[in-house]
Amino acid sequence: MAESSTQSNSKRQTLSPGKDAVVDRISSLPESLLCHILSFLPTKESVATSILSTRWKLLWTLVPKLDLDSDKINTLELSLHDDDVEDAREIMFAHVVSSVLAKQECGELQTFRLIWRFWWDGSHLEAWLRTAAARKVKEINLDIFTAREENLNLPPSFFSCRTLVVLKLTGTIDIDIDVDTPSLSFYFPSLKILHLVRILLPSIINSQEHSFLKLISGCPVLEDLSFTTDHFEGEYKLCVPTLKRLSISGINDSDYELEINAPALEYFDFDGDLGYIKFYEKPNNLVQADVCTYRFDDDYTSIFDDVYTSILVQYFCCTE
């Protein structure tokens, strides 16, 4: 018993801080593993680790990810009037994004995620996306809101990012190609996941091919398409032979037709009036369909249709 007590005291003495040096096991991990751990943090938190020690000072620059939120940029310490706070936040955030991209030494960029609320100047986005494309970015996630009258146009230099696998766009973003430059087109040869949430999908004008359809046709290996939009007018033929998952929601218009040609489709998620949707052929590979269907009366009032089984049967059969 005395021997056991002696061993216990010895253990307590060994683990007691102040008597033995504390072992920093995290910092002893390989650099690649530390960068992997930091990649799960927002960039602001990743940069904050630079104060831990000399080894951590530049470690964040090796993380192949940019994840920044303009709402998290602190302007409270600035001695500004209320009218100047928004301007200062915009300038500061633009400087932060540009600085992070310039200081990163990781070469290829895995993820570029930006939550950006701005009021007057969105011109920085072109340079940021050009840099991301040059660094062979794999995933781009943009959540943008502007109070300007005009939406933010994606720069033409972004339309042919060959390494992009995941593209998610949310907010006041316009994907319309300028009618003065009809030769421009989208080409994302590696893109497999495309999510569009509340972005502007303009109506078809002068019988020109819709930019939305141009975008889809420029993704030859697309497997997952999701779009939510309030404005969706005209006739659309969605032909994606590789598509496995399709999600459509938020359409409040009653002046559109959408024909879906997706023979490999496995998952279909739809929220809206199914009367404007038709399938080019029976989706024989369909595994799951989650459908909430309703119709619009003449006053555009939403009327929920509880009995949608017959509609599903109708539209999941071959179209004559």
C-alpha positions in Angstrom: 0.0 0.0 0.0 2.8 2.4 0.8 4.5 1.6 -2.5 1.3 2.3 -4.4 0.9 5.6 -2.5 4.5 6.6 -3.4 3.9 5.8 -7.1 0.7 8.0 -7.1 2.5 10.9 -5.5 5.3 10.5 -8.1 2.7 10.7 -10.9 1.1 13.8 -9.5 4.5 15.4 -9.2 5.4 14.6 -12.8 2.1 16.0 -14.1 2.1 19.0 -11.8 2.7 22.3 -13.8 5.6 24.4 -12.6 7.7 21.3 -11.7 8.2 19.9 -15.1 8.0 21.7 -18.5 4.7 21.4 -20.2 5.0 19.5 -23.5 3.4 21.2 -26.5 2.2 18.1 -28.3 0.2 20.0 -30.9 3.2 22.1 -32.1 5.2 18.9 -32.4 2.8 17.6 -35.1 3.9 17.5 -38.7 3.4 20.8 -40.6 1.1 19.2 -43.1 -1.2 17.9 -40.3 -1.3 21.3 -38.6 -2.3 23.0 -41.9 -5.0 20.4 -42.3 -6.3 21.2 -38.8 -6.2 25.0 -39.5 -8.2 24.4 -42.8 -11.3 23.7 -40.7 -11.1 27.2 -39.2 -12.3 30.5 -40.8 -9.3 32.4 -42.1 -9.6 35.0 -39.3 -9.2 32.3 -36.6 -6.4 30.7 -38.6 -4.4 33.9 -38.8 -4.9 34.5 -35.0 -2.8 31.4 -34.3 0.3 33.2 -35.6 0.8 34.7 -32.1 1.3 31.3 -30.5 4.9 30.9 -31.2 7.6 31.4 -33.9 6.7 28.2 -35.6 3.0 29.2 -35.8 3.8 32.7 -37.1 3.6 31.9 -40.8 1.8 28.5 -40.6 -1.5 30.0 -41.7 0.0 31.1 -45.0 0.4 27.4 -45.9 -3.3 26.7 -45.5 -4.9 26.2 -49.0 -8.1 28.0 -48.0 -9.6 31.5 -47.8 -12.7 31.8 -45.7 -13.6 35.4 -44.8 -16.8 37.2 -43.7 -17.0 41.0 -44.1 -19.4 41.2 -41.1 -16.6 39.8 -38.9 -14.1 42.6 -39.7 -13.8 44.7 -36.6 -14.2 48.5 -37.0 -15.1 49.2 -33.4 -11.6 50.4 -32.6 -11.7 53.0 -35.3 -12.5 56.6 -34.3 -15.2 57.2 -36.9 -18.5 58.8 -37.3 -21.4 56.4 -38.0 -21.6 57.6 -41.6 -18.0 56.5 -42.2 -18.1 53.1 -40.6 -19.5 51.3 -43.7 -16.9 52.9 -45.9 -14.1 52.0 -43.5 -15.4 48.4 -43.3 -15.4 48.0 -47.1 -11.9 49.4 -47.4 -10.6 47.3 -44.6 -12.2 44.1 -45.8 -10.9 44.6 -49.4 -7.5 45.1 -47.9 -7.7 42.0 -45.8 -8.8 39.7 -48.6 -6.1 41.1 -50.9 -3.4 40.8 -48.2 -4.3 37.2 -47.4 -4.2 36.1 -51.0 -0.8 37.9 -51.4 0.7 36.3 -48.3 -0.5 32.8 -48.8 2.4 30.5 -49.8 0.5 27.3 -50.3 0.4 27.4 -54.1 -2.8 25.7 -55.1 -6.0 27.0 -53.4 -8.5 24.4 -52.3 -11.3 26.7 -51.2 -12.3 30.3 -51.8 -15.2 31.2 -49.6 -16.4 34.8 -49.2 -19.3 36.4 -47.4 -19.3 40.0 -48.6 -21.7 42.8 -47.8 -20.7 46.0 -49.6 -22.3 49.3 -50.6 -20.4 50.9 -53.3 -17.3 49.2 -54.8 -17.3 45.6 -55.9 -14.5 45.9 -58.4 -12.1 44.0 -56.2 -13.8 40.7 -56.9 -12.4 40.4 -60.4 -8.8 40.5 -59.1 -9.6 38.0 -56.3 -11.2 35.5 -58.7 -8.4 35.9 -61.2 -5.9 35.1 -58.4 -8.0 32.1 -57.3 -8.2 30.7 -60.8 -4.5 31.2 -61.3 -3.9 29.1 -58.1 -6.1 26.3 -59.5 -8.9 26.8 -57.0 -11.2 23.7 -56.5 -14.1 25.3 -54.7 -15.6 28.8 -54.8 -18.4 29.8 -52.5 -19.6 33.4 -52.8 -22.4 34.9 -50.6 -22.7 38.5 -51.7 -25.1 41.3 -50.9 -24.9 44.8 -52.2 -27.3 47.8 -51.7 -26.4 49.2 -55.1 -29.2 49.3 -57.8 -27.1 47.1 -60.0 -26.2 43.5 -59.1 -22.6 42.4 -59.1 -21.5 40.9 -62.4 -19.1 38.0 -62.4 -15.9 39.0 -64.4 -15.5 37.3 -67.8 -12.0 36.1 -66.7 -13.8 33.8 -64.3 -16.0 32.1 -67.0 -13.4 29.4 -67.8 -11.9 28.2 -64.6 -10.7 24.7 -65.5 -9.9 23.4 -62.1 -13.2 24.3 -60.4 -15.1 21.4 -58.9 -17.6 23.1 -56.7 -19.3 26.5 -57.4 -21.9 28.0 -55.0 -23.3 31.5 -55.6 -25.7 33.3 -53.3 -27.2 36.8 -53.3 -27.1 39.8 -55.6 -25.0 38.2 -58.3 -25.7 38.5 -62.0 -24.5 35.6 -64.3 -25.8 37.2 -67.4 -23.3 37.5 -70.3 -23.2 41.0 -71.8 -25.1 41.1 -75.1 -22.3 43.2 -76.5 -19.9 40.2 -76.1 -21.9 37.2 -77.3 -18.7 35.3 -78.1 -18.1 34.8 -74.3 -19.1 31.5 -72.9 -18.8 29.4 -69.8 -16.5 26.5 -69.6 -16.0 24.6 -66.4 -14.7 21.2 -67.5 -14.2 19.9 -63.9 -17.3 21.3 -62.3 -19.4 18.7 -60.5 -21.5 20.7 -58.0 -23.3 23.9 -58.9 -25.6 25.7 -56.4 -27.3 29.0 -57.3 -29.3 30.7 -54.5 -31.4 33.8 -55.1 -29.1 35.1 -57.9 -30.4 36.9 -60.9 -31.5 34.6 -63.8 -32.6 37.2 -66.4 -35.3 36.4 -68.9 -34.5 35.3 -72.4 -34.1 38.4 -74.6 -34.3 38.5 -78.4 -34.3 34.7 -78.6 -30.7 34.6 -77.4 -29.6 31.6 -75.5 -30.2 32.2 -71.8 -27.0 32.7 -69.7 -28.3 30.1 -67.3 -28.4 27.5 -70.0 -25.0 28.6 -71.3 -23.7 28.0 -67.8 -25.2 24.6 -67.6 -24.0 23.5 -71.0 -20.5 24.6 -70.1 -20.3 22.0 -67.3 -19.8 18.7 -69.1 -19.4 16.6 -66.0 -22.0 18.3 -63.7 -23.6 15.9 -61.2 -25.3 18.1 -58.6 -27.4 21.1 -59.6 -29.4 23.2 -57.2 -31.1 26.6 -57.8 -33.4 28.8 -55.9 -34.7 31.9 -57.7 -37.8 34.2 -57.6 -37.5 35.2 -61.2 -37.7 32.4 -63.8 -39.5 33.3 -67.1 -39.3 31.7 -70.6 -38.8 28.2 -72.0 -35.8 26.2 -70.8 -34.5 22.9 -71.9 -32.2 21.5 -69.3 -30.0 18.8 -70.9 -27.4 17.3 -68.5 -26.6 13.7 -69.3 -24.3 13.4 -66.2 -26.7 15.0 -63.7 -27.5 12.8 -60.6 -29.0 15.3 -58.2 -31.4 18.1 -59.0 -33.0 20.6 -56.6 -35.4 23.4 -57.7 -37.2 25.8 -55.3 -38.5 29.3 -54.8 -39.9 29.9 -58.3 -42.9 32.2 -58.0 -43.4 32.8 -61.7 -46.2 31.1 -63.7 -44.8 32.1 -67.1 -42.1 29.5 -67.7 -41.6 25.9 -69.0 -38.8 23.7 -68.0 -38.0 20.5 -69.8 -35.5 18.2 -68.0 -33.3 15.8 -69.9 -31.3 14.0 -67.3 -31.2 10.3 -67.8 -28.8 9.6 -65.0 -30.9 11.5 -62.4 -31.1 9.7 -59.0 -32.4 12.4 -56.6 -35.0 15.0 -57.4 -36.0 17.8 -55.0 -38.7 20.2 -56.1 -40.8 23.0 -54.4 -43.2 24.8 -56.6 -45.8 24.3 -59.3 -45.0 21.0 -61.0 -47.4 21.8 -63.9 -44.6 23.8 -65.6 -42.1 20.9 -65.4 -41.8 18.0 -67.7 -39.3 15.2 -68.2 -37.9 14.4 -71.6 -37.9 10.8 -70.8 -38.7 8.6 -67.8 -36.0 8.9 -65.1 -35.3 5.2 -64.7 -32.4 5.7 -62.3 -34.4 7.8 -59.9 -33.9 6.7 -56.3 -35.7 9.4 -54.3 -38.0 12.3 -55.1 -38.9 14.9 -52.5 -41.7 17.1 -53.9 -43.8 19.8 -52.4 -46.1 20.9 -55.2 -48.6 23.8 -55.4 -50.2 25.8 -58.1 -51.0 29.5 -58.7 -54.4 30.8 -59.5 -55.1 33.8 -61.7 -54.2 36.2 -58.9 -50.9 34.5 -58.4 -52.0 33.2 -55.0 -50.2 30.0 -54.0 -52.6 27.0 -53.5 -51.1 24.0 -52.0 -52.0 20.7 -53.7 -52.3 17.9 -51.2 -52.9 15.3 -53.8 -49.7 15.2 -55.8 -49.2 11.5 -56.3 -51.0 11.5 -59.6 -48.9 14.5 -60.8 -45.7 12.6 -59.9 -46.8 9.6 -61.9 -47.7 11.8 -64.8 -44.4 13.7 -64.9 -42.1 10.8 -64.1 -43.4 8.9 -67.1 -42.1 9.3 -70.6 -43.3 12.5 -72.3 -44.8 11.9 -75.7 
